Amino acid sequence: MGKDRTIKLIANLIGKSTAHKILIKYTNMPESINHMSSEIDNYRGQLSEYITQYNWNTYDKQKIKKEAEKSLNRELKENHFTNVIFPSSVKIKFLNEAIREFF
């Protein structure tokens, strides 16, 4: 698999993981927290595998962040996120935390 494809996969996993972290924090359905936490763990495991495949320079990290933001926005439009209310500033904060966690 090429580096560009891996960047897209990493960005997608970071976006999904970030969306689930936001949902855990702001959910109105606490019974879903265990499921969302296990999803985040699953994404983290997949990310760890992909991230070790290459060396990541600043340009790569910027590209990952840009693609992850797109993925996050797509994920937040899914049905299970539409009734969750949170400040818009939270998206970037959680996204930056997720990226720092891996890079």
C-alpha positions as CSV (number, residue, x, y, z in Angstrom):
1,M,0.0,0.0,0.0
2,G,1.3,3.4,-0.9
3,K,2.0,6.3,1.5
4,D,-0.9,8.4,0.1
5,R,-3.4,5.6,0.6
6,T,-2.0,5.0,4.2
7,I,-2.4,8.8,4.9
8,K,-6.1,8.6,3.9
9,L,-6.6,5.5,6.0
10,I,-4.9,7.1,9.0
11,A,-6.9,10.3,8.6
12,N,-10.2,8.4,8.4
13,L,-9.4,6.5,11.5
14,I,-8.4,9.6,13.4
15,G,-11.6,11.4,12.2
16,K,-13.8,8.5,13.4
17,S,-12.0,8.2,16.7
18,T,-12.3,11.9,17.3
19,A,-16.0,11.8,16.5
20,H,-16.5,9.0,19.0
21,K,-14.6,10.9,21.7
22,I,-16.8,13.9,21.1
23,L,-19.9,11.7,21.3
24,I,-18.7,10.2,24.6
25,K,-18.2,13.6,26.1
26,Y,-21.5,15.1,24.9
27,T,-23.8,12.2,24.5
28,N,-27.3,12.1,25.9
29,M,-27.3,8.3,25.7
30,P,-24.8,7.2,28.4
31,E,-25.6,3.5,27.7
32,S,-23.7,3.9,24.5
33,I,-20.4,4.9,26.1
34,N,-19.0,1.4,26.5
35,H,-19.6,0.6,22.8
36,M,-18.1,3.9,21.7
37,S,-15.0,3.3,24.0
38,S,-14.5,-0.1,22.4
39,E,-14.7,1.5,18.9
40,I,-12.1,4.0,19.9
41,D,-9.8,1.2,21.1
42,N,-10.3,-0.6,17.8
43,Y,-9.4,2.5,15.8
44,R,-6.4,3.0,18.0
45,G,-5.1,-0.5,17.3
46,Q,-5.5,-0.1,13.6
47,L,-3.8,3.3,13.7
48,S,-0.8,1.9,15.5
49,E,-0.3,-0.6,12.7
50,Y,-0.5,2.0,10.0
51,I,1.6,4.7,11.7
52,T,4.6,2.4,12.1
53,Q,4.7,1.7,8.3
54,Y,6.4,5.0,7.4
55,N,8.3,8.0,8.7
56,W,6.1,11.0,8.8
57,N,7.4,14.4,8.0
58,T,5.7,17.8,8.7
59,Y,4.0,17.8,5.2
60,D,2.6,14.3,5.8
61,K,1.2,15.3,9.2
62,Q,-0.4,18.4,7.8
63,K,-2.0,16.3,5.1
64,I,-3.2,13.8,7.7
65,K,-4.7,16.6,9.8
66,K,-6.5,18.1,6.8
67,E,-7.9,14.8,5.7
68,A,-8.8,13.9,9.3
69,E,-10.8,17.1,9.6
70,K,-12.8,16.1,6.5
71,S,-13.4,12.6,7.8
72,L,-14.5,14.1,11.2
73,N,-17.0,16.4,9.5
74,R,-18.4,13.5,7.4
75,E,-18.7,11.3,10.5
76,L,-20.5,14.0,12.5
77,K,-23.2,14.2,9.8
78,E,-24.1,10.5,10.4
79,N,-27.5,9.8,12.1
80,H,-26.1,8.8,15.4
81,F,-24.4,12.2,15.8
82,T,-27.2,14.5,14.7
83,N,-28.9,14.9,18.1
84,V,-25.6,15.6,20.0
85,I,-25.0,19.2,20.8
86,F,-21.5,20.5,21.4
87,P,-19.5,23.7,20.8
88,S,-17.9,23.9,17.4
89,S,-14.5,24.7,18.9
90,V,-14.5,21.2,20.4
91,K,-14.0,19.5,17.0
92,I,-10.5,21.1,16.4
93,K,-9.5,20.6,20.1
94,F,-10.3,16.9,20.1
95,L,-8.8,16.4,16.6
96,N,-5.5,18.0,17.7
97,E,-5.4,15.9,20.8
98,A,-6.0,12.7,18.7
99,I,-3.2,13.7,16.3
100,R,-0.8,14.5,19.1
101,E,-1.5,11.1,20.6
102,F,0.0,9.3,17.6
103,F,2.6,11.8,16.3
